Amino acid sequence: MKIYTKTGDRGQTALIGGRRVSKADLRIDAYGTIDELNSWIGLVRDQSVNSSRKELLKEIQDRLFTIGAELATDPDKTLKRAMPAIVPDDILLLEQAMDSMDVALPELRAFILPGGHQSVSFCHLARTVCRRAERLIIKLNEVVAVDDLVIPYVNRLSDYLFVLSRKMAQELETSEVEWKPRINH
């Protein structure tokens, strides 16, 4: 099977179910951003500081493929095959991971500037792409219903990535830089 089909040369792509839509369609933008997020999560997973979290991060990537499949499916088609789905335990897993990391982190008293270490910066980039994906999915949901658990999962994932960035900074012995707003008098 060749990777190129030439069927998208005129700016269209097929949804799961066969319907062709513009590559600029909101649905395509949403699942394309999930794909971008998945790549960032892969980079975060590849950081040596995350060796103990590799399996969880791989599971998150799997859930992102699930979300991508959900978003890539034509909502007007009834499929003859089973599709993967997000379940409440997927959200619970993220919450438990955050709670576990939070125990060892200092209390958050200010906004934190992204950075401090390249690995931490990768995690912050993943977090911001996650937030963008969330906004696009919410916008899509205003037009056509998205599975009820997709938005909470993506919302919780961005929270997880923030806590993970803090935990990574701690483990890398990198100081978090608090934002100190400049106030003009």
C-alpha positions as CSV (number, residue, x, y, z in Angstrom):
1,M,0.0,0.0,0.0
2,K,1.4,3.4,-1.0
3,I,1.4,6.2,1.5
4,Y,0.3,8.7,-1.1
5,T,-3.1,8.3,-2.7
6,K,-3.4,11.7,-4.5
7,T,-7.0,11.9,-3.3
8,G,-6.3,14.9,-1.2
9,D,-4.6,16.9,-3.9
10,R,-7.7,19.1,-4.3
11,G,-7.9,20.0,-0.6
12,Q,-10.3,17.3,0.5
13,T,-10.0,14.3,2.8
14,A,-12.2,11.5,3.8
15,L,-13.8,11.0,7.2
16,I,-14.2,7.5,8.6
17,G,-17.5,6.6,6.9
18,G,-16.4,7.8,3.5
19,R,-17.7,11.4,3.3
20,R,-15.2,13.8,1.8
21,V,-14.7,17.2,3.5
22,S,-12.4,20.2,3.1
23,K,-9.0,19.8,4.8
24,A,-9.8,23.2,6.4
25,D,-13.0,21.8,8.0
26,L,-13.2,22.4,11.8
27,R,-13.4,18.6,12.4
28,I,-10.1,18.1,10.5
29,D,-8.4,21.0,12.4
30,A,-9.6,19.4,15.7
31,Y,-8.2,16.0,15.0
32,G,-5.1,17.4,13.4
33,T,-4.4,19.3,16.6
34,I,-4.9,16.1,18.6
35,D,-2.3,14.4,16.2
36,E,0.1,17.3,16.9
37,L,-0.5,16.9,20.6
38,N,0.2,13.2,20.3
39,S,3.6,14.0,18.7
40,W,4.5,16.4,21.6
41,I,3.4,13.7,24.1
42,G,5.8,11.3,22.3
43,L,8.6,13.8,22.7
44,V,7.8,14.3,26.4
45,R,7.7,10.5,26.8
46,D,11.2,10.2,25.3
47,Q,12.7,12.5,27.9
48,S,14.8,10.4,30.3
49,V,13.3,12.2,33.3
50,N,10.0,10.4,32.4
51,S,11.4,6.9,32.3
52,S,9.1,5.9,35.2
53,R,6.1,7.4,33.3
54,K,6.7,5.9,29.9
55,E,3.8,3.5,30.1
56,L,1.3,6.1,31.3
57,L,2.4,8.5,28.6
58,K,2.1,5.7,26.0
59,E,-1.5,5.0,27.3
60,I,-2.3,8.8,26.9
61,Q,-1.0,8.6,23.3
62,D,-3.4,5.6,22.7
63,R,-6.3,7.6,24.1
64,L,-5.4,10.5,21.8
65,F,-5.6,8.1,18.9
66,T,-9.0,7.1,20.2
67,I,-10.1,10.8,20.3
68,G,-8.7,11.3,16.8
69,A,-10.8,8.4,15.6
70,E,-13.9,9.8,17.3
71,L,-13.3,13.2,15.7
72,A,-12.5,11.7,12.3
73,T,-15.7,9.8,12.1
74,D,-18.6,11.1,10.0
75,P,-21.3,11.8,12.6
76,D,-24.0,11.1,10.0
77,K,-22.8,7.5,9.4
78,T,-23.6,4.4,11.3
79,L,-20.5,2.3,11.2
80,K,-20.6,-1.5,11.0
81,R,-17.5,-1.9,13.1
82,A,-16.7,-1.2,16.7
83,M,-14.8,2.0,17.4
84,P,-12.6,2.7,20.5
85,A,-14.0,5.0,23.1
86,I,-12.9,7.1,26.0
87,V,-14.3,5.8,29.3
88,P,-14.6,7.4,32.7
89,D,-11.6,5.4,34.0
90,D,-9.4,7.2,31.5
91,I,-10.1,10.5,33.2
92,L,-9.8,8.9,36.6
93,L,-6.3,7.7,35.6
94,L,-5.2,11.2,34.8
95,E,-6.6,12.5,38.1
96,Q,-4.9,9.8,40.1
97,A,-1.6,10.5,38.4
98,M,-1.9,14.2,39.2
99,D,-2.8,13.5,42.8
100,S,0.2,11.2,43.1
101,M,2.6,13.9,41.7
102,D,1.0,16.7,43.7
103,V,1.8,15.2,47.0
104,A,5.5,15.9,46.5
105,L,5.2,19.3,44.9
106,P,5.3,22.6,46.7
107,E,2.1,24.5,46.9
108,L,1.4,26.6,43.9
109,R,1.2,30.3,44.9
110,A,1.8,32.0,41.6
111,F,1.7,31.6,37.9
112,I,4.8,29.7,36.6
113,L,6.7,30.8,33.5
114,P,7.2,27.9,31.1
115,G,10.9,26.8,30.9
116,G,13.8,26.1,33.1
117,H,14.9,23.0,31.3
118,Q,14.4,21.8,27.8
119,S,12.5,18.7,28.9
120,V,10.1,20.9,31.0
121,S,9.6,23.2,28.0
122,F,8.6,20.3,25.8
123,C,5.9,19.4,28.4
124,H,4.7,23.0,28.5
125,L,4.5,23.0,24.6
126,A,2.4,19.8,24.9
127,R,0.1,21.5,27.4
128,T,-0.5,24.5,25.2
129,V,-1.2,22.4,22.2
130,C,-3.6,20.4,24.4
131,R,-5.4,23.6,25.3
132,R,-5.7,24.6,21.6
133,A,-7.1,21.1,20.9
134,E,-9.7,21.6,23.7
135,R,-10.8,24.9,22.2
136,L,-11.2,23.4,18.8
137,I,-13.1,20.4,20.1
138,I,-15.4,22.7,22.1
139,K,-16.0,24.8,19.0
140,L,-16.8,21.6,17.0
141,N,-19.1,20.4,19.7
142,E,-21.1,23.7,19.3
143,V,-21.8,22.6,15.7
144,V,-22.1,18.8,16.0
145,A,-22.1,16.7,19.2
146,V,-18.8,15.2,20.3
147,D,-18.7,12.2,22.6
148,D,-19.4,13.5,26.1
149,L,-16.1,12.3,27.6
150,V,-13.8,13.8,25.0
151,I,-13.8,17.4,26.3
152,P,-13.4,16.4,30.0
153,Y,-10.5,14.1,29.0
154,V,-8.7,16.7,27.0
155,N,-9.3,19.3,29.8
156,R,-7.9,16.9,32.4
157,L,-5.0,16.1,30.2
158,S,-3.9,19.7,30.0
159,D,-4.1,19.8,33.8
160,Y,-2.0,16.6,33.9
161,L,0.6,18.1,31.6
162,F,0.9,21.2,33.8
163,V,1.4,19.1,37.0
164,L,3.8,16.9,35.0
165,S,5.9,19.9,34.0
166,R,6.2,20.9,37.6
167,K,7.1,17.4,38.7
168,M,9.7,17.1,35.9
169,A,11.2,20.5,37.0
170,Q,11.4,19.1,40.6
171,E,13.1,15.9,39.5
172,L,15.5,17.8,37.2
173,E,16.3,20.1,40.1
174,T,15.2,23.1,38.1
175,S,13.8,26.1,39.8
176,E,10.3,27.1,38.8
177,V,10.2,30.8,37.8
178,E,7.2,32.6,39.2
179,W,5.6,35.2,37.1
180,K,6.0,38.6,38.8
181,P,3.8,41.0,37.0
182,R,5.2,44.5,36.3
183,I,2.8,47.0,37.6
184,N,3.1,50.5,36.2
185,H,2.5,53.2,38.8
